[in-house]
Amino acid sequence: MGPLAPPKLALRGFTLVEILVVMLIVGVAGGLVVLSLDRDERGTTAREAKRFAGALEHAAARAQARHETLGVSADRALRFWRRVPDSDRWQPVDDDDVLATRVFPEPLAAAAYTYAGQRAAADAIVPFRPTGHNEPFAFVLATPEWRAMLLSDPLNRVTIDGPEPVTP
């Protein structure tokens, strides 16, 4: 008898099911990474404070350009308002993407802090006058761990103080 030939090994590639399972695992892992990055409360507070500041400056400029009285309020969402002419009523601004109602990501919340040097009511609507001569105001934007202050001066410039850790 001649020498024994080695057994033939069957060569095969990956099946479609195996590739799909690996892709599913990679997708789930990627999603978890994105979620863990999104839970960075300091980064979220800083990012939302910049967005909020830009919207405030835009609202002040729009009030002057269109000669209308606008207002802003905040809680779990940022809302911009237009004063109904010849009344004390406010209606939501619905014709401007920058001033559209924006819900803050959890656990972020905001509130008016001061207006014209006085403590602001929790449900205050801070106005932007058509003349551009607005009272200084401040809003606080906070999570349980981080806080940022948005401060407006009489020239409608908004500065951001923070985010800083919340102290008990």
C-alpha positions in Angstrom: 0.0 0.0 0.0 1.1 3.5 -0.7 1.5 6.3 1.7 -1.7 7.5 3.3 -2.9 10.8 2.0 -3.9 13.4 4.6 -7.6 13.8 4.9 -9.1 16.6 2.9 -10.2 19.6 5.0 -13.3 21.3 3.8 -12.6 25.0 3.3 -15.6 27.2 3.9 -16.3 30.9 4.4 -18.6 32.6 6.8 -22.3 32.2 6.3 -24.6 35.2 5.9 -26.2 34.5 9.3 -22.7 34.5 11.0 -21.9 37.9 9.3 -25.3 39.3 10.4 -24.8 38.2 14.0 -21.3 39.9 14.1 -22.8 43.1 12.6 -25.6 43.0 15.2 -23.1 42.7 18.1 -20.9 45.5 16.7 -24.0 47.7 16.3 -25.2 47.1 19.9 -21.7 47.8 21.2 -21.6 51.0 19.2 -24.9 52.1 20.5 -23.8 51.5 24.1 -20.7 53.7 23.5 -22.9 56.5 22.1 -25.2 56.3 25.1 -22.3 56.4 27.5 -20.9 59.4 25.8 -24.2 61.2 25.8 -24.5 60.8 29.6 -21.6 63.3 30.0 -23.7 65.9 32.0 -20.9 68.5 31.9 -20.6 68.3 28.1 -24.3 68.3 27.6 -24.7 71.4 29.9 -21.9 73.2 28.0 -23.3 72.3 24.6 -26.9 73.3 25.5 -25.7 76.5 27.1 -24.0 77.5 23.8 -27.2 76.7 21.9 -29.3 78.6 24.4 -27.0 81.7 24.2 -27.2 81.7 20.4 -31.0 81.5 20.5 -31.2 84.4 23.0 -29.0 86.6 20.8 -31.0 85.7 17.7 -34.2 86.5 19.5 -32.9 90.0 20.5 -31.8 90.7 17.0 -35.1 89.5 15.5 -37.1 91.6 17.9 -35.3 94.7 16.6 -35.3 93.7 12.9 -39.0 92.9 12.9 -40.0 95.6 15.4 -41.8 93.0 17.6 -41.7 92.2 21.3 -40.4 88.7 21.8 -40.0 86.8 25.1 -38.3 83.7 26.4 -39.1 81.2 29.2 -37.5 78.0 30.3 -38.1 74.9 32.4 -37.7 71.5 30.9 -37.9 73.2 27.6 -36.8 76.4 26.0 -39.7 78.4 24.6 -39.8 81.7 22.7 -42.9 83.9 22.6 -44.3 86.8 20.6 -46.4 89.4 22.4 -49.8 89.9 20.8 -50.0 93.5 19.7 -52.1 95.8 22.0 -52.5 93.1 24.7 -50.6 91.4 27.5 -51.0 87.9 25.9 -48.1 85.9 24.5 -48.2 83.3 21.7 -45.5 80.8 20.8 -43.1 81.7 18.0 -43.7 79.1 15.3 -42.1 80.6 12.2 -38.4 80.4 13.1 -36.4 77.2 13.5 -33.9 78.8 15.9 -36.7 79.9 18.2 -38.8 76.8 18.0 -39.6 75.1 21.3 -36.7 72.9 22.3 -36.9 70.2 25.0 -33.7 69.9 26.9 -32.1 66.4 27.1 -32.6 64.7 30.5 -31.7 65.6 33.2 -31.1 69.2 32.1 -33.5 72.0 33.1 -33.4 75.8 33.0 -35.1 78.7 34.7 -35.0 82.5 34.6 -32.7 83.6 37.4 -32.7 87.4 37.4 -34.3 90.2 35.4 -33.5 93.9 35.7 -31.4 93.2 38.8 -34.2 91.4 40.7 -34.9 87.7 41.3 -37.1 86.4 38.5 -40.2 84.4 39.0 -39.9 80.7 38.1 -42.5 81.1 35.3 -41.2 84.4 34.0 -41.2 85.4 30.3 -38.1 87.6 29.8 -38.9 90.2 27.1 -36.9 91.4 24.2 -38.0 94.9 23.2 -38.1 96.1 19.6 -35.9 99.1 20.5 -33.1 96.7 21.5 -32.8 98.4 24.9 -33.3 95.3 27.1 -32.8 94.9 30.8 -30.0 92.6 31.9 -31.1 89.1 32.7 -29.7 85.7 33.7 -30.9 82.1 33.2 -29.6 79.1 35.0 -29.2 75.8 33.1 -28.5 72.8 35.3 -28.3 69.1 35.9 -28.0 67.5 39.3 -24.2 67.7 39.0 -23.5 70.7 36.7 -24.7 74.3 36.4 -24.2 77.1 33.8 -25.3 80.7 34.0 -26.3 82.6 30.9 -25.9 86.3 31.4 -27.2 89.0 29.1 -26.0 92.6 29.2 -27.8 95.8 28.0 -26.2 95.4 24.5 -27.9 92.0 24.2 -24.6 90.1 24.4 -24.9 86.7 26.2 -22.0 85.2 28.1 -21.8 81.8 29.6 -20.5 81.3 33.1 -19.6 77.6 33.6 -20.5 74.8 33.6 -19.4 74.4 37.2 -20.1 71.6 39.6 -23.2 72.1 41.7 -22.4 72.7 45.3 -24.8 71.6 48.0 
